[in-house]
């Protein structure tokens, strides 16, 4: 997760790209990458705000105010984008974005689950390998001691 200032800057860039795309007539599906970047940045802003609210150490007040301001900017962008899309493409346009957002979240969760499974597999097979190595060394030591 990135800091809220960087996240809101990334959200603004993606937001402007989306608005320009709609203005020149692009459809929602062709801008899925831009929408995904914007949604990820908005999500980072919201997560950093929630994390700052729950922090117990450091400059909590200052960080909370920064993240609160970034969160409010993100919410304003969401409202503007929703109104723009509904105004130009109808409710179906906004529903398409919500569908894309759900797909992106699902994909992100699946990738996270796969990474976690890979880490667990590495840990499991690493432990098995270490145990095999230890048992082998122990057996070699016992056999060497027994033969001499």
NUKEVEX-132720 format. One record per residue (C-alpha): residue number from 1; residue in three letters; chain; y, x, z. Coordinates in steps of 0.5 Angstrom, whole numbers, plus 500, padded with zeros to 3 digits. Example, Ala and Ser with C-alpha at 12.3 -4.5 7.8 and 13.67 -1.06 7.14 Angstrom:
residues 2
num | residuo | cadena | north | east | up
1 | ala | A | 491 | 525 | 516 $
2 | ser | A | 498 | 527 | 514 $
END
This chain:
residues 148
num | residuo | cadena | north | east | up
1 | unk | A | 500 | 500 | 500 $
2 | unk | A | 507 | 503 | 498 $
3 | unk | A | 513 | 502 | 502 $
4 | unk | A | 517 | 495 | 501 $
5 | unk | A | 523 | 499 | 498 $
6 | unk | A | 519 | 502 | 492 $
7 | unk | A | 515 | 495 | 492 $
8 | unk | A | 521 | 491 | 491 $
9 | unk | A | 523 | 496 | 486 $
10 | unk | A | 517 | 495 | 482 $
11 | unk | A | 517 | 488 | 482 $
12 | unk | A | 524 | 487 | 479 $
13 | unk | A | 522 | 492 | 473 $
14 | unk | A | 516 | 487 | 472 $
15 | unk | A | 520 | 481 | 473 $
16 | unk | A | 525 | 483 | 468 $
17 | unk | A | 519 | 485 | 463 $
18 | unk | A | 516 | 478 | 464 $
19 | unk | A | 523 | 474 | 463 $
20 | unk | A | 524 | 478 | 457 $
21 | unk | A | 517 | 477 | 454 $
22 | unk | A | 518 | 470 | 455 $
23 | unk | A | 525 | 470 | 452 $
24 | unk | A | 522 | 473 | 446 $
25 | unk | A | 517 | 468 | 446 $
26 | unk | A | 511 | 471 | 448 $
27 | unk | A | 505 | 467 | 452 $
28 | unk | A | 503 | 468 | 459 $
29 | unk | A | 496 | 471 | 457 $
30 | unk | A | 499 | 476 | 453 $
31 | unk | A | 503 | 478 | 459 $
32 | unk | A | 497 | 478 | 464 $
33 | unk | A | 498 | 486 | 465 $
34 | unk | A | 506 | 485 | 467 $
35 | unk | A | 504 | 479 | 471 $
36 | unk | A | 499 | 483 | 475 $
37 | unk | A | 504 | 489 | 476 $
38 | unk | A | 509 | 484 | 479 $
39 | unk | A | 504 | 480 | 483 $
40 | unk | A | 501 | 486 | 486 $
41 | unk | A | 508 | 489 | 488 $
42 | unk | A | 510 | 482 | 491 $
43 | unk | A | 503 | 482 | 495 $
44 | unk | A | 505 | 489 | 497 $
45 | unk | A | 512 | 487 | 499 $
46 | unk | A | 509 | 481 | 503 $
47 | unk | A | 503 | 486 | 506 $
48 | unk | A | 508 | 491 | 508 $
49 | unk | A | 513 | 486 | 512 $
50 | unk | A | 507 | 483 | 515 $
51 | unk | A | 505 | 490 | 517 $
52 | unk | A | 512 | 492 | 520 $
53 | unk | A | 512 | 485 | 524 $
54 | unk | A | 506 | 487 | 528 $
55 | unk | A | 507 | 495 | 529 $
56 | unk | A | 508 | 497 | 536 $
57 | unk | A | 511 | 504 | 535 $
58 | unk | A | 517 | 507 | 531 $
59 | unk | A | 523 | 504 | 529 $
60 | unk | A | 520 | 497 | 528 $
61 | unk | A | 527 | 493 | 528 $
62 | unk | A | 530 | 497 | 522 $
63 | unk | A | 523 | 497 | 518 $
64 | unk | A | 522 | 489 | 520 $
65 | unk | A | 529 | 488 | 517 $
66 | unk | A | 528 | 492 | 511 $
67 | unk | A | 521 | 489 | 509 $
68 | unk | A | 524 | 482 | 511 $
69 | unk | A | 530 | 483 | 506 $
70 | unk | A | 525 | 485 | 501 $
71 | unk | A | 520 | 479 | 502 $
72 | unk | A | 526 | 475 | 501 $
73 | unk | A | 528 | 478 | 495 $
74 | unk | A | 520 | 477 | 493 $
75 | unk | A | 520 | 470 | 494 $
76 | unk | A | 527 | 469 | 490 $
77 | unk | A | 524 | 472 | 484 $
78 | unk | A | 517 | 468 | 485 $
79 | unk | A | 522 | 462 | 485 $
80 | unk | A | 526 | 464 | 479 $
81 | unk | A | 520 | 465 | 475 $
82 | unk | A | 516 | 459 | 477 $
83 | unk | A | 522 | 455 | 475 $
84 | unk | A | 523 | 459 | 469 $
85 | unk | A | 516 | 458 | 467 $
86 | unk | A | 516 | 451 | 468 $
87 | unk | A | 523 | 449 | 465 $
88 | unk | A | 520 | 453 | 459 $
89 | unk | A | 513 | 452 | 458 $
90 | unk | A | 512 | 446 | 463 $
91 | unk | A | 507 | 446 | 469 $
92 | unk | A | 501 | 448 | 465 $
93 | unk | A | 505 | 455 | 464 $
94 | unk | A | 506 | 456 | 471 $
95 | unk | A | 498 | 453 | 472 $
96 | unk | A | 496 | 459 | 467 $
97 | unk | A | 500 | 464 | 472 $
98 | unk | A | 496 | 462 | 478 $
99 | unk | A | 490 | 462 | 474 $
100 | unk | A | 491 | 469 | 472 $
101 | unk | A | 493 | 471 | 479 $
102 | unk | A | 487 | 468 | 482 $
103 | unk | A | 483 | 472 | 477 $
104 | unk | A | 487 | 478 | 478 $
105 | unk | A | 485 | 477 | 486 $
106 | unk | A | 478 | 476 | 485 $
107 | unk | A | 477 | 482 | 480 $
108 | unk | A | 481 | 486 | 486 $
109 | unk | A | 477 | 484 | 491 $
110 | unk | A | 470 | 485 | 487 $
111 | unk | A | 473 | 492 | 486 $
112 | unk | A | 474 | 493 | 493 $
113 | unk | A | 467 | 491 | 495 $
114 | unk | A | 464 | 495 | 490 $
115 | unk | A | 468 | 502 | 492 $
116 | unk | A | 466 | 500 | 499 $
117 | unk | A | 458 | 499 | 497 $
118 | unk | A | 459 | 506 | 494 $
119 | unk | A | 461 | 509 | 500 $
120 | unk | A | 456 | 506 | 504 $
121 | unk | A | 451 | 508 | 499 $
122 | unk | A | 453 | 515 | 499 $
123 | unk | A | 453 | 515 | 507 $
124 | unk | A | 446 | 512 | 507 $
125 | unk | A | 443 | 517 | 502 $
126 | unk | A | 447 | 523 | 505 $
127 | unk | A | 444 | 521 | 512 $
128 | unk | A | 437 | 521 | 509 $
129 | unk | A | 438 | 528 | 506 $
130 | unk | A | 441 | 531 | 512 $
131 | unk | A | 435 | 528 | 516 $
132 | unk | A | 430 | 531 | 511 $
133 | unk | A | 433 | 537 | 511 $
134 | unk | A | 433 | 538 | 518 $
135 | unk | A | 426 | 536 | 519 $
136 | unk | A | 424 | 541 | 513 $
137 | unk | A | 427 | 546 | 517 $
138 | unk | A | 424 | 544 | 523 $
139 | unk | A | 417 | 544 | 520 $
140 | unk | A | 418 | 551 | 517 $
141 | unk | A | 421 | 554 | 524 $
142 | unk | A | 414 | 551 | 527 $
143 | unk | A | 410 | 553 | 522 $
144 | unk | A | 413 | 560 | 522 $
145 | unk | A | 412 | 560 | 529 $
146 | unk | A | 405 | 558 | 529 $
147 | unk | A | 403 | 563 | 524 $
148 | unk | A | 406 | 569 | 528 $
END
